Amino acid sequence: MTCTIHTEFFDDSCEMCRQEYLEMKKAGEPAPEKEKRYREFTEERAKKLYEEVLLQYLKSGLGDVEAAGKARAVIRRQCDIRKMPYWSWV
């Protein structure tokens, strides 16, 4: 959007000038990065989640070993999202 009336300066009373100024101002600024905030992922919460996911996989018909592997993968993914190390049991 460019004001065709005020070509040498921005006029604060002109709506087009204000819009052009805001667009120019935003173009020079880096976009703000949102940091996602996740709930604390403690070992106790991880074990409870592992148990729930394991039971879901077992109910869906997977074998014990495959269900346990997939459930541990879910826990590893949650740790990766939060950029935290895995527990030894994972």
N, C-alpha and C positions, 0 to 999 in steps of 0.2 A: 504494500500500500504506500503510495507516494502522494504527498500534497502537491498539487499543481499550482496553487496560489502562492504559497510561501516557499520559494525555491532556495533562498539564501539563509534562512533561519527557521527554527521551530517556533510557532506561535502557540502559547499555552492555551489560548482560548479556542483554537482550531482542533476539532476532533480528529481530523485526518493527520495533523501534525503530531498529536499525542500518540496516535496509533503507530505512526512511522517511528517515532522516538522509542516507544516500547519495543517494537520489533528489532530495531538496531541495538538497543541495550541488551536484549536477550541473546542476540547473535554472538556477542563477544563473551558471554559467560558460559562456562562449561555446565552441562546439564547436571543437576544435583543427583547424586547416586543414593538411592534408598538402600539402607542396610536392613535386611530382613531380620526381624527379631523372633527367635524361636524360643519356645519354652525350654527351661533347663532340662538337660537330658542326663539324669543321674544313672548310675549303674542299677539302682533299684527299679527305676522306670524302664530301663532297657530290658531287664530280666522279665518284667511283667509284660512288656510288649512282645518279647520273644515267645513267651508262653502262649499269649493270645494268638499270635500269628502262626505258631507251630500247630496249635489246635485247629485253626482254620484250614491249614494245608492238609492236615491229617483227615479232617472231615471231607475234604474235597477228593480224597482217594489217593493221595500221594503216599509213597512208602516212607518209613521212618527216616531213613538217611536223606532222601531227597527233600522231605519237608523240613528237616533240621537245617540243611544247607540253605534252602530258600529263606527260612526265618532268620538265619545268621546274616544273610545278604541284606535283609531289610534293616537290621541293626547297623551293619556297616554303612549302609547308605545314609542312615540318620546321623551317624558320626561324621561322615564326609560332608554332609550339608552344614553341619555345625563346626566343621574344621577342627575336630577333636580326635585324639588317638583312640584306637579300638581297645577294648578290654581283652585280656588273655583268652577268655572263653569264646570270643567271637572269632 
